[in-house]
Amino acid sequence: MNPRSLSQREQHLIELYSYCQLGMTPQQFYAKWNVSQEAIASICSRSLSTVRCWFRKGRSYRRPTPTDLRHLALMDFLLGHFEQLPPELVNVLCLAEETSQS
């Protein structure tokens, strides 16, 4: 199977995404949404002990990676715009099973 060529618009989207400084700290996410640290661990595919280090002060503090910040920002976007997403897009995002149970 041959990969599909990218249009000018798709190449532009990749360029925009590449330079996007999308990020949200665990503290910002936790303050905005009523979620547990366990949920944040699940969103970022991290252990609970790692997430707990993100909320600590002093020597035991551990900084989240840029990837972690991006995961939280994307989840913030999805939570804030979930009702506006077309069902087809929700299905593509692997959320179909969750939405059918609601």
Secondary structure, DSSP 8 states (H G I E B T S, - for coil): -------HHHHHHHHHHHH------HHHHHHHS---HHHHHHHHT--HHHHHHHT--GGG-----HHHHHHHHHHHHHHHHGGGS-HHHHHHTT-HHHHHH-
